[in-house]
């Protein structure tokens, strides 16, 4: 049976045009806040707090790249435990020069979630903050950032920023480039 080419197929030239080779030059310095994560990463460990108070531990991958003429960054998070690959979701990060902040949209079809975040650099960390429709507040914090590793954690609060509960912690390490010899 012949394979039918579908709209949105990666072979579609319009979809390929989403990719960009690097940051938009006039905003390069600002874009590098998230641009520093462009590349391929291993999720060495991800811990997610379960409703019963236990922690689910998993591994996976994180891939990030420039899109839309280098004015935005898109990433894909996926787990690969027990040989099962689950594309958890994707985030699109767009810098807003007027507000000197980032607008990020997390989309996870498997979880049925679309969530908006506003992000800013805070000291040596990056904080993405969101208000869920339930008025529960949550934030993602990227920290311990080096060229080859970083950590991030999700926190939520039900008492308007008075106390935070860590709900997820992730350690990522940059994947080693394949095919390159060290001299």
PyMOL commands that set and color helices and strands:
alter all, ss='L'
color gray80, all
select helices_A, chain A and resi 13-16+25-35+68-70+81-83
alter helices_A, ss='H'
color red, helices_A
select strands_A, chain A and resi 39-49+55-67+72-79+86-96+101-108+113-122+125-131+137-143+149-157+165-174
alter strands_A, ss='S'
color yellow, strands_A
deselect
rebuild
show_as cartoon
